Amino acid sequence: MILGVESSCDETALALFDPAAGLCGEWVHSQIALHQPYGGVVPDLASREHLRHFAPLLRVAAGACDLRTVTQIAVTRGPGLAACLAMGVSVAKALALEWGVPVVGGKHLRGHAWSPFINLHAECPAHFDERIDALLPHLGLLVSGGNTILLQIDKARRISVLASTLDDAAGEALDKGAKLLGLGYPGGPLIEKHASTGRADAFAFPRGNNSRGTLDFSYSGLKTSLRYTLEKLTGAEVHARLDDLCASFQAAVVESLARKTGHALDAGAFRSVGLSGGVANNRALRAAIAEVGRRRSAPVFAAEPRHTGDNAAMIAFAAWMGRARAGGIDPLARAHRCGRRRRRSSIRRMLPGAQFETRR
């Protein structure tokens, strides 16, 4: 049993993953409401919230599952906010010392890369290895607030980056676009909400770095184009055409992502396509990537909505996927093995907490 610990930004999360059965439970405390008045994540507030909520969250997990069955702890070690990462690592090391189990640090982006396969494992854990081997090499599109990456998972399950953004990430472009439009935080879901009733062809926004000669992305020009468009409109016009602006802006982001993914599929011998990261929760993007795969007869695996943002399930799952390399330890992770100690009942003494989201 692997306990996943995630605290890279504004979500405090735990998850229990059993290689023989799949996810046993997920527990999350979200900070979105706390950061909304500031228009973005405030690092000091985020780290304080992690410190406040890890203990009660562990208490909730201990009440739902037998944590004595944990044999390994996997914790996010980067990228992310330094103070927030430190909270998760401290919790992981403390529990490892208490329970006498190894703790492994894993990369947040590696978790996203593997997240589309969590459900495939849950369908039939006993035959997962042979099923995933038939889907490799795999092309993954990872789209989040800070990253836009096309990646490959080869037959040896090694991950390599094929392309990335030259400037802004897709999620960053959506958030900045939402700010220019006077919407709140987080911007991506708000743009999607308005886009659902707008016309995607109402405004001609550019599809950055559109050449077939490169798979890299670019979104800084899109943001600038939106700004110039808004400068030509009155406040009343912006209000009246807000849905069309959002739909056209979102379409520019989605079409760029889908086009580059299609180009990558055409250039390589991939057997499957994956979609992950926070922006992967966007319905228009999910539909566009599904269509890209359908046209090329490539099965598409999109991370479940609850696994698109920061979550501990993907961290635990990625740690297990890295078991076959470097003596069972992910070579991109740094392992910290603790001396064996008798398990104690300190979890029971943790302070009771507020209400948390439990995911099953």
C-alpha positions, 0 to 999 in steps of 0.5 A, a space after each residue: 500500500 502506498 500513501 501519496 502526499 501532495 502539497 505543491 501549491 494550493 491543495 492539501 491531498 492524501 491518497 491510498 493506492 493498493 497495486 492489487 486493487 487500485 485507489 482505496 481512498 482520496 482526501 483533499 482540502 482545497 484552498 481556492 476560496 481562500 485565494 480568490 480575493 487575491 486573484 491567484 495563489 498567495 504562497 505564504 497563505 498556501 503553506 500556512 493552510 497546509 500546516 493547518 490541515 495535514 494533521 486533521 486530513 490524516 485523521 480523516 484518512 485514518 478513520 476511513 482506512 487502515 494506515 497500518 497497511 502502508 508500506 511506502 510513502 510517495 510525496 511531491 518534491 517539485 516543481 511547486 511553491 518551495 514552502 508548500 512542498 516543504 510541508 508535504 515533505 516534512 509530513 511524509 518524512 515524519 510519518 516514515 520515521 513513525 511507521 518505519 517505511 521508505 519515503 520516495 520523492 516524486 516529480 509532480 509532472 511525472 504524476 500528471 504524465 501517468 494519471 490518464 492510466 489510473 482508471 485503466 489500472 482500476 479496471 483490471 489490476 492483475 492484467 494492467 502491465 500487459 494492457 499498458 504495454 500494448 499502448 506504448 509508445 504513448 503520446 501525452 499532452 500535459 496542460 496546466 497553469 504552468 506547463 504545456 508539454 508534449 511527452 512520450 512514454 516509450 516501451 521501457 516506460 521512460 518519459 521524455 519531453 518532445 515539445 513545450 511552450 516557448 513562453 506562456 503555458 496554456 493555463 497561464 494564457 487562460 488565467 491572464 485572459 480571464 484577468 483582462 476580461 475582468 473575470 475572477 480566479 481561477 480564470 480557466 473555468 470561468 472562461 469555459 463557463 462563458 464560452 459555453 454560450 458564445 460563438 467561437 468564430 466571433 473573434 479571429 484570435 491567432 493560433 500561436 506557432 502554427 508551423 508544422 516544422 515545430 511542435 513547440 507552443 506559444 501563447 504570449 501573442 494570443 494574450 496580446 491580441 486579446 488586449 488589443 481587441 479589448 482596447 477597441 471595444 467600449 466597456 458596454 461592448 465587452 460586457 455584451 460580447 463577453 461570451 463570444 470573447 471567451 468562446 473565441 479565446 478558448 477556441 484559439 487555445 484548444 485548437 492550438 493544443 489539438 493541432 500540435 497533438 495531431 502533428 506529433 501523432 502523425 510524426 511518430 508511431 504512437 499507440 495511444 494518446 493521453 491528456 492530463 493536467 489542470 486544463 485537461 478538465 476543460 470539456 472543449 479540450 477533452 472533446 478536441 483531443 478525443 477527435 484527434 485520436 479518433 481520426 488517427 485510430 489512436 485510443 485516447 486516455 484522459 485523466 479523470 476530472 478529479 485527477 487533473 488538478 493537484 492530487 495525491 493519487 497520481 503521486 502514489 500511482 507514479 511512484 508505483 509505475 517507477 518501481 521497475 527502475 533503479 531497484 524499485 526507485 524512480 531515477 527522477 526521484 530521491 529516496 529517503 529510507 528511514 530506520 525501522 521503528 515500531 508503529 505507534 498510534 500517533 494518528 489517533 492523537 491528531 487534532 480533529 479537523 474541518 470538513 474535507 472532500 473524500 474521493 472514492 
